[in-house]
Amino acid sequence: MKFFSRVCFIIFLLAGSALAQRNRQAATAYPPQLTAELKQLEEAALKSEYAWDQLAHLTNNIGPRPAGSAQANHAAQYVAAELRKLGLEVRLEKVTVPHWVRGEETAALTEFPGMAPGTTQKIVLTALGGSVATPAQGLTAEVVVVNNFDELAALGHDKVAGKIVLFNAKFDKQLAAMGHGGQAYGEAVIYRAIGANAAAKLGAVAALIRSVGGTDYRLPHTGMMQYLSDAPQIPGAAVTAEDADLLAYLVRQGSVRMHLTLTPQMLADVDSYNVVADLKGSEQPDQVVIVSGHLDSWDLGTGAIDDGAGVAVAMQAAQLIKQLGLKPRRTIRVIAWMNEEFGVSGGHAYAAAHKDEAGKHFAAIESDLGAGHPAGISMAAPPASLQLLRPAAQVLQAIGAPILQTTEFTETDIDPLLSLGVPCFGPIQDDRFYFNYHHTAADTLDKVVPRELQENAAVMAVLAYALSNLPGELQRPAPKPPRAF
């Protein structure tokens, strides 16, 4: 048995050594000039303020950029003009987007255990994107609190009909603190998406959710909700974590009634634009590597981390290549997507318009998880392609971003391209604090650390340039239906 164990251990070491040797061989496969150019890009990104200046203008000068707004379309024109200054071939591709406006949003408890006679207690909330309105004068109803869909179903129609339902599903802050913010968000966001439908089926007059995020500063988090065809449409809003706790505390003691007023409107659809700008390839211009972020934001903040930062670093990838006089073999295409937040209109419109060219899309990159320190690169493509990027990862080790990993999913706007078989990539970003500010009034420029924005620009530029000059071909993922968001 000991002999067998020793033999297995020796085989393990030899196999590990062989794998390491193959990795080293793959990691030295780039021509010396390409490796040197990647290092130049990284170093230039860390010295540049271009991305910061672009982000500052988008957030501070233009401001919130909800789909359908004048600011969103102004931002598209601004980004197009800036990319033309760099010498790129720029066009605006039309996208039809919804135009929802928030209106008034107030709530107060009018009856609750222990209240002082003749008083009310304010509840801090914000309407969910796409919500219908309450009656103009608001509505008053008893509040019931559930932690999940099973608890709601257990109450049944008799205990829900005519009431306001609060889904008190908590965002897992510990999971986020361990670097898994996206997973924590995914576990809680289902109640924002379809909670109102489940409540409406049982006769509720409105649905509230505990805000999906990690902040405890009485900030409500908005985000898109969806109405399904099998339930009446009732108003939906997100209350702060503190107010969700307050409601749960009071409901345990007795009857709680709330007066709720929401006056959002869904206006007529609006023509808007994806900004598409090409830095033409020198040898294979018909093959395209996309670098991108989404230009629209929610209306509460100014969209710095979601996702002005992604647009800014995508713009800088092209700016750095032009600044250094480098020549990508394949075309690098900068895209500022329109309407990621309210139905992925830009991503779907682009995929539909360029479906016949999907085979010429070599790769697509999107940054849409803030501007936290990047640890490396994720890839939605067959794992064998990772080896082709190891030399680029070695360059990025200098800024602490050497990780390469595969993932099943990709960012929202490029998911329709993934469904067409295009390999998709993104930076692996520190998301421990991202969901503290995501979709809130606190999503502003001060939440971005300038050095970390430079690091993200370095990752975007190095990855894009490596892909545009890659000696080999990437294995393509199998086409599949796009995800529903």
C-alpha positions as CSV (number, residue, x, y, z in Angstrom):
1,M,0.0,0.0,0.0
2,K,2.8,2.4,0.9
3,F,4.6,1.5,-2.4
4,F,1.4,2.2,-4.3
5,S,1.0,5.5,-2.5
6,R,4.6,6.5,-3.3
7,V,4.2,5.6,-7.0
8,C,1.0,7.6,-7.2
9,F,2.7,10.5,-5.5
10,I,5.6,10.3,-8.0
11,I,3.2,10.1,-10.9
12,F,1.3,13.2,-9.5
13,L,4.6,15.1,-9.3
14,L,5.6,14.2,-12.8
15,A,2.2,15.1,-14.1
16,G,2.3,18.4,-12.3
17,S,5.7,19.1,-13.7
18,A,4.6,18.2,-17.2
19,L,1.6,20.5,-16.8
20,A,3.7,23.3,-15.5
21,Q,6.1,22.9,-18.4
22,R,3.2,23.0,-20.9
23,N,2.0,26.2,-19.1
24,R,5.4,27.7,-19.3
25,Q,5.7,26.9,-23.0
26,A,2.2,28.4,-23.6
27,A,3.2,31.4,-21.5
28,T,6.2,32.2,-23.7
29,A,4.4,31.7,-27.0
30,Y,3.9,35.4,-27.8
31,P,6.4,37.1,-30.1
32,P,8.8,39.3,-28.1
33,Q,7.4,42.4,-29.7
34,L,3.8,41.6,-28.7
35,T,4.9,41.0,-25.1
36,A,6.7,44.3,-25.1
37,E,3.7,46.1,-26.5
38,L,1.4,44.6,-23.8
39,K,3.8,45.9,-21.1
40,Q,3.8,49.3,-22.7
41,L,0.0,49.4,-22.6
42,E,0.0,48.4,-18.9
43,E,2.5,51.0,-17.9
44,A,0.8,53.7,-19.9
45,A,-2.6,53.0,-18.4
46,L,-1.2,53.3,-14.9
47,K,0.1,56.8,-15.7
48,S,-3.0,58.1,-17.6
49,E,-5.9,60.1,-16.4
50,Y,-7.9,59.7,-19.6
51,A,-10.4,57.2,-18.2
52,W,-10.9,59.3,-15.1
53,D,-11.5,62.5,-17.1
54,Q,-14.1,60.7,-19.3
55,L,-15.8,59.2,-16.2
56,A,-15.9,62.6,-14.5
57,H,-17.6,64.2,-17.5
58,L,-20.2,61.4,-17.9
59,T,-21.1,61.5,-14.2
60,N,-20.6,65.1,-13.1
61,N,-21.3,67.0,-16.3
62,I,-24.0,64.8,-17.9
63,G,-25.3,63.2,-14.8
64,P,-27.8,60.3,-14.5
65,R,-28.5,58.6,-17.8
66,P,-31.6,56.5,-17.6
67,A,-32.7,54.9,-20.9
68,G,-34.9,57.2,-22.9
69,S,-33.7,60.4,-21.2
70,A,-32.1,63.4,-22.8
71,Q,-29.0,62.8,-20.7
72,A,-28.6,59.2,-22.1
73,N,-28.8,60.4,-25.7
74,H,-26.5,63.4,-24.9
75,A,-24.0,60.9,-23.4
76,A,-24.1,58.8,-26.6
77,Q,-23.3,61.9,-28.7
78,Y,-20.5,62.9,-26.3
79,V,-18.8,59.5,-26.4
80,A,-19.1,59.3,-30.2
81,A,-17.4,62.7,-30.5
82,E,-14.6,61.7,-28.1
83,L,-13.9,58.6,-30.1
84,R,-13.9,60.5,-33.3
85,K,-11.2,62.7,-31.8
86,L,-9.1,59.5,-31.4
87,G,-9.4,58.8,-35.1
88,L,-11.8,55.9,-34.8
89,E,-14.5,55.1,-37.4
90,V,-17.6,56.0,-35.4
91,R,-21.3,55.3,-36.0
92,L,-24.5,55.5,-33.9
93,E,-26.6,52.3,-34.3
94,K,-30.2,53.0,-33.4
95,V,-31.9,51.2,-30.5
96,T,-35.5,51.6,-29.4
97,V,-35.6,51.8,-25.7
98,P,-38.4,52.1,-23.0
99,H,-38.9,55.4,-21.3
100,W,-40.0,55.0,-17.6
101,V,-39.9,58.0,-15.3
102,R,-40.0,57.8,-11.5
103,G,-42.4,60.4,-10.2
104,E,-43.3,60.8,-6.6
105,E,-42.5,58.1,-4.1
106,T,-43.5,58.3,-0.4
107,A,-44.6,56.0,2.3
108,A,-45.6,56.3,6.0
109,L,-46.9,54.1,8.6
110,T,-50.3,55.3,9.8
111,E,-51.1,52.6,12.3
112,F,-48.6,50.4,14.3
113,P,-48.2,49.1,17.8
114,G,-47.1,51.6,20.4
115,M,-47.5,54.7,18.2
116,A,-48.1,58.1,19.6
117,P,-51.6,59.2,18.8
118,G,-52.0,61.4,15.8
119,T,-48.5,60.6,14.4
120,T,-47.0,58.7,11.4
121,Q,-43.6,57.1,10.8
122,K,-41.8,57.7,7.5
123,I,-40.6,54.7,5.5
124,V,-37.7,55.3,3.0
125,L,-38.2,53.6,-0.3
126,T,-37.9,53.9,-4.1
127,A,-40.0,52.6,-6.9
128,L,-38.7,49.7,-8.8
129,G,-38.0,50.2,-12.5
130,G,-41.1,49.6,-14.6
131,S,-43.5,49.8,-11.6
132,V,-47.0,50.9,-12.2
133,A,-48.5,53.7,-10.1
134,T,-50.7,53.7,-7.1
135,P,-53.9,55.7,-7.3
136,A,-52.9,59.4,-7.5
137,Q,-53.9,59.9,-3.8
138,G,-52.0,56.8,-2.8
139,L,-53.3,53.6,-1.1
140,T,-53.5,52.6,2.5
141,A,-53.3,48.9,3.5
142,E,-52.1,46.5,6.1
143,V,-48.5,45.2,5.7
144,V,-47.6,41.5,5.8
145,V,-44.0,40.4,6.0
146,V,-42.5,37.2,4.5
147,N,-38.9,36.1,4.0
148,N,-39.4,34.0,0.9
149,F,-41.9,32.7,-1.6
150,D,-42.7,29.6,0.5
151,E,-43.8,31.8,3.4
152,L,-46.0,33.9,1.1
153,A,-47.7,30.8,-0.4
154,A,-48.3,29.4,3.2
155,L,-50.2,32.6,4.1
156,G,-52.6,32.0,1.2
157,H,-55.1,34.3,-0.5
158,D,-57.2,35.1,2.6
159,K,-54.2,36.5,4.5
160,V,-52.7,38.4,1.6
161,A,-55.6,39.8,-0.4
162,G,-55.9,43.6,0.0
163,K,-52.6,43.9,1.8
164,I,-49.1,45.2,1.0
165,V,-46.5,42.4,1.0
166,L,-42.9,43.0,2.0
167,F,-40.4,40.4,0.9
168,N,-37.7,40.6,3.6
169,A,-35.1,38.6,1.8
170,K,-31.7,39.6,3.2
171,F,-28.7,40.3,1.0
172,D,-25.9,38.0,2.3
173,K,-23.3,40.6,3.4
174,Q,-20.9,37.9,4.6
175,L,-20.8,36.2,1.3
176,A,-20.2,39.6,-0.4
177,A,-17.4,40.4,2.1
178,M,-15.7,37.1,1.0
179,G,-15.6,38.4,-2.6
180,H,-18.8,36.8,-3.8
181,G,-20.9,39.9,-4.2
182,G,-22.4,38.7,-7.5
183,Q,-23.6,35.5,-6.0
184,A,-25.1,37.3,-3.0
185,Y,-26.9,39.6,-5.4
186,G,-28.1,36.7,-7.5
187,E,-29.7,35.0,-4.5
188,A,-31.7,38.0,-3.5
189,V,-32.6,39.8,-6.8
190,I,-35.3,37.3,-7.7
191,Y,-37.7,39.0,-5.3
192,R,-37.1,42.3,-7.0
193,A,-37.7,40.7,-10.4
194,I,-40.9,38.7,-9.8
195,G,-42.0,39.3,-6.2
196,A,-44.9,41.6,-7.2
197,N,-46.3,38.8,-9.5
198,A,-46.3,36.3,-6.7
199,A,-48.0,38.8,-4.4
200,A,-50.5,39.9,-7.0
201,K,-51.7,36.3,-7.6
202,L,-52.8,36.2,-4.0
203,G,-54.6,39.5,-4.2
204,A,-52.0,41.9,-2.8
205,V,-52.4,45.6,-3.7
206,A,-48.6,46.4,-3.6
207,A,-45.3,44.6,-3.2
208,L,-42.2,45.8,-1.4
209,I,-38.8,44.2,-1.2
210,R,-35.9,44.6,1.1
211,S,-33.3,46.5,-1.0
212,V,-30.9,44.2,-2.8
213,G,-27.5,45.4,-1.5
214,G,-25.1,45.5,1.4
215,T,-25.4,49.0,2.6
216,D,-26.8,50.0,6.0
217,Y,-27.1,53.8,5.4
218,R,-30.8,53.9,4.8
219,L,-30.3,53.9,1.1
220,P,-32.9,52.2,-1.1
221,H,-31.7,50.3,-4.1
222,T,-33.8,50.4,-7.3
223,G,-33.7,48.0,-10.3
224,M,-35.9,46.5,-12.9
225,M,-38.9,44.5,-12.0
226,Q,-40.9,42.3,-14.5
227,Y,-44.6,41.9,-14.9
228,L,-45.7,38.4,-16.0
229,S,-48.8,37.8,-18.0
230,D,-50.4,35.5,-15.5
231,A,-50.9,38.1,-12.7
232,P,-52.4,41.6,-12.2
233,Q,-49.9,44.5,-12.3
234,I,-49.4,46.0,-8.8
235,P,-47.0,48.8,-7.7
236,G,-43.5,47.6,-6.6
237,A,-40.9,49.4,-4.5
238,A,-37.7,48.7,-2.5
239,V,-37.5,49.8,1.1
240,T,-34.2,50.3,2.9
241,A,-32.7,47.4,5.0
242,E,-33.3,49.4,8.1
243,D,-37.0,50.0,7.3
244,A,-37.4,46.3,6.3
245,D,-36.2,45.4,9.8
246,L,-38.5,48.0,11.3
247,L,-41.5,46.6,9.5
248,A,-40.7,43.1,10.5
249,Y,-40.3,44.2,14.1
250,L,-43.6,46.0,14.3
251,V,-45.6,43.3,12.4
252,R,-44.6,40.7,14.9
253,Q,-46.3,42.9,17.6
254,G,-49.6,43.6,15.8
255,S,-51.3,45.3,12.9
256,V,-49.3,47.7,10.8
257,R,-50.9,49.9,8.1
258,M,-49.0,51.9,5.5
259,H,-50.0,54.8,3.2
260,L,-48.0,54.4,-0.1
261,T,-47.8,56.8,-3.0
262,L,-46.0,56.0,-6.2
263,T,-46.6,57.9,-9.4
264,P,-44.2,56.5,-12.0
265,Q,-45.2,56.6,-15.7
266,M,-44.2,54.5,-18.7
267,L,-44.0,56.9,-21.6
268,A,-43.7,56.1,-25.3
269,D,-40.6,54.3,-26.5
270,V,-37.7,56.5,-27.6
271,D,-35.0,56.1,-30.3
272,S,-31.6,56.0,-28.7
273,Y,-28.2,54.6,-29.8
274,N,-25.4,52.2,-29.2
275,V,-22.1,54.0,-29.9
276,V,-19.9,51.7,-32.1
277,A,-16.3,52.8,-33.0
278,D,-13.7,50.9,-34.9
279,L,-9.9,51.0,-34.6
280,K,-9.3,49.1,-37.8
281,G,-7.0,46.0,-37.8
282,S,-3.9,46.1,-39.9
283,E,-4.0,42.5,-41.1
284,Q,-7.5,41.0,-40.4
285,P,-9.8,44.0,-40.2
286,D,-12.9,41.9,-40.8
287,Q,-12.3,40.1,-37.4
288,V,-13.5,42.1,-34.5
289,V,-12.6,42.3,-30.8
290,I,-15.2,44.2,-28.8
291,V,-14.3,46.3,-25.7
292,S,-17.4,47.7,-24.0
293,G,-19.4,49.0,-21.1
294,H,-23.0,50.3,-20.8
295,L,-23.8,54.0,-21.1
296,D,-27.2,54.1,-19.4
297,S,-27.6,54.3,-15.7
298,W,-30.4,54.4,-13.1
299,D,-31.7,57.9,-12.3
300,L,-31.0,58.0,-8.5
301,G,-27.2,58.4,-8.8
302,T,-24.9,59.4,-11.6
303,G,-23.9,55.9,-12.7
304,A,-20.2,56.0,-11.9
305,I,-19.6,52.4,-11.0
306,D,-22.7,51.2,-12.9
307,D,-21.4,51.6,-15.5
308,G,-19.7,54.8,-16.5
309,A,-16.4,53.2,-15.4
310,G,-16.9,50.4,-17.9
311,V,-17.4,52.8,-20.7
312,A,-14.4,54.9,-19.7
313,V,-12.0,52.0,-19.6
314,A,-13.3,50.7,-22.9
315,M,-12.6,54.1,-24.5
316,Q,-9.2,54.2,-22.9
317,A,-8.3,50.8,-24.5
318,A,-8.5,52.5,-27.9
319,Q,-6.9,55.7,-26.6
320,L,-3.8,54.0,-25.3
321,I,-3.3,52.0,-28.5
322,K,-3.5,55.1,-30.5
323,Q,-1.3,57.1,-28.1
324,L,1.4,54.5,-28.3
325,G,1.1,54.1,-32.1
326,L,0.4,50.3,-31.9
327,K,-1.1,48.3,-34.7
328,P,-3.6,45.7,-33.7
329,R,-3.9,42.9,-36.3
330,R,-7.7,42.6,-35.8
331,T,-10.2,45.4,-35.5
332,I,-10.8,46.7,-31.9
333,R,-14.4,47.8,-31.6
334,V,-15.4,50.1,-28.8
335,I,-19.1,49.9,-27.9
336,A,-21.0,52.0,-25.4
337,W,-24.2,50.0,-25.0
338,M,-27.6,51.6,-24.4
339,N,-30.2,50.4,-22.0
340,E,-28.6,47.5,-20.1
341,E,-30.6,48.4,-17.1
342,F,-34.1,48.2,-18.6
343,G,-34.2,45.2,-20.8
344,V,-30.8,44.9,-22.6
345,S,-32.1,46.7,-25.7
346,G,-28.7,47.6,-26.9
347,G,-27.2,44.2,-26.6
348,H,-30.1,42.5,-28.3
349,A,-30.3,45.1,-31.1
350,Y,-26.6,44.7,-31.9
351,A,-26.7,40.9,-31.9
352,A,-29.7,41.0,-34.2
353,A,-28.1,43.5,-36.6
354,H,-24.8,41.7,-36.7
355,K,-26.0,38.1,-36.5
356,D,-24.7,37.2,-39.9
357,E,-21.3,38.5,-38.9
358,A,-21.1,36.5,-35.6
359,G,-18.4,34.3,-37.0
360,K,-16.2,37.4,-37.6
361,H,-16.5,38.5,-34.0
362,F,-13.3,37.1,-32.6
363,A,-14.1,38.0,-29.0
364,A,-16.2,40.4,-26.9
365,I,-15.2,42.1,-23.6
366,E,-17.4,44.0,-21.2
367,S,-16.7,45.6,-17.8
368,D,-19.9,46.0,-15.7
369,L,-19.0,45.2,-12.1
370,G,-17.7,48.6,-11.0
371,A,-14.2,49.8,-10.8
372,G,-12.7,47.7,-7.9
373,H,-9.2,46.3,-8.1
374,P,-9.1,43.7,-11.0
375,A,-7.6,40.3,-10.1
376,G,-7.5,38.9,-13.6
377,I,-9.7,37.8,-16.5
378,S,-12.8,35.6,-16.7
379,M,-13.7,33.9,-19.9
380,A,-16.9,32.3,-21.2
381,A,-15.4,30.0,-23.8
382,P,-13.9,26.5,-23.8
383,P,-11.2,26.1,-21.2
384,A,-8.5,25.3,-23.7
385,S,-8.4,28.9,-24.8
386,L,-7.1,30.0,-21.5
387,Q,-3.6,28.8,-22.4
388,L,-3.5,31.3,-25.2
389,L,-3.9,34.2,-22.7
390,R,-1.4,33.1,-20.1
391,P,1.3,35.4,-21.5
392,A,-1.1,38.3,-21.2
393,A,-1.9,37.2,-17.6
394,Q,1.8,37.2,-16.8
395,V,2.1,40.8,-17.9
396,L,-0.9,41.7,-15.7
397,Q,0.8,40.1,-12.7
398,A,2.6,43.3,-12.1
399,I,-0.7,45.0,-11.0
400,G,-1.9,41.9,-9.1
401,A,-4.2,40.7,-11.9
402,P,-2.8,37.4,-13.1
403,I,-5.8,35.1,-12.6
404,L,-7.4,33.4,-15.5
405,Q,-10.7,31.5,-15.0
406,T,-13.6,30.2,-17.0
407,T,-17.2,31.1,-16.3
408,E,-20.5,29.9,-17.6
409,F,-21.9,33.4,-17.8
410,T,-20.8,36.8,-19.0
411,E,-21.9,40.4,-18.6
412,T,-25.4,41.3,-19.7
413,D,-24.9,43.3,-22.9
414,I,-22.6,40.7,-24.5
415,D,-24.6,37.7,-23.5
416,P,-26.6,37.8,-26.8
417,L,-23.2,37.5,-28.5
418,L,-22.2,34.6,-26.3
419,S,-25.5,32.9,-27.4
420,L,-24.2,33.2,-31.0
421,G,-21.0,31.5,-30.1
422,V,-18.7,34.5,-29.6
423,P,-16.1,34.0,-26.9
424,C,-16.8,36.5,-24.1
425,F,-14.5,38.0,-21.5
426,G,-14.5,40.4,-18.6
427,P,-12.2,41.6,-15.8
428,I,-12.5,39.8,-12.4
429,Q,-13.2,42.8,-10.2
430,D,-13.3,43.2,-6.4
431,D,-17.0,43.3,-5.8
432,R,-17.0,43.3,-2.0
433,F,-18.4,46.9,-1.8
434,Y,-20.0,47.2,-5.3
435,F,-23.5,46.3,-4.1
436,N,-23.3,48.8,-1.3
437,Y,-23.8,51.6,-3.9
438,H,-25.2,49.7,-6.9
439,H,-28.6,51.2,-8.1
440,T,-28.6,53.8,-5.3
441,A,-28.2,57.6,-5.0
442,A,-24.7,56.9,-3.8
443,D,-23.4,55.6,-7.2
444,T,-21.3,58.7,-7.7
445,L,-17.8,59.5,-8.9
446,D,-16.3,59.6,-5.4
447,K,-16.9,55.8,-5.1
448,V,-14.2,55.2,-7.7
449,V,-10.6,54.9,-6.7
450,P,-8.4,56.6,-9.4
451,R,-5.6,54.0,-9.1
452,E,-8.1,51.1,-9.4
453,L,-9.7,52.7,-12.4
454,Q,-6.2,52.8,-14.0
455,E,-5.7,49.1,-13.2
456,N,-9.0,48.3,-14.9
457,A,-8.0,50.3,-17.9
458,A,-4.7,48.3,-18.0
459,V,-6.6,45.0,-17.9
460,M,-9.0,46.1,-20.6
461,A,-6.2,47.4,-22.9
462,V,-3.9,44.4,-22.4
463,L,-6.6,41.9,-22.9
464,A,-8.1,43.6,-26.0
465,Y,-4.7,44.0,-27.6
466,A,-3.6,40.5,-26.8
467,L,-6.8,39.1,-28.4
468,S,-6.5,41.4,-31.4
469,N,-3.0,40.0,-32.0
470,L,-3.4,36.5,-30.8
471,P,-1.3,34.1,-32.9
472,G,-3.9,31.3,-32.5
473,E,-7.6,30.9,-32.8
474,L,-10.0,30.8,-29.8
475,Q,-12.3,27.8,-29.4
476,R,-15.8,29.1,-29.7
477,P,-18.6,28.2,-27.2
478,A,-21.6,26.4,-28.5
479,P,-24.5,28.7,-29.5
480,K,-27.4,28.7,-27.0
481,P,-30.4,30.7,-26.1
482,P,-29.6,34.0,-24.4
483,R,-30.4,34.4,-20.7
484,A,-33.5,36.1,-19.6
485,F,-32.8,39.2,-17.5
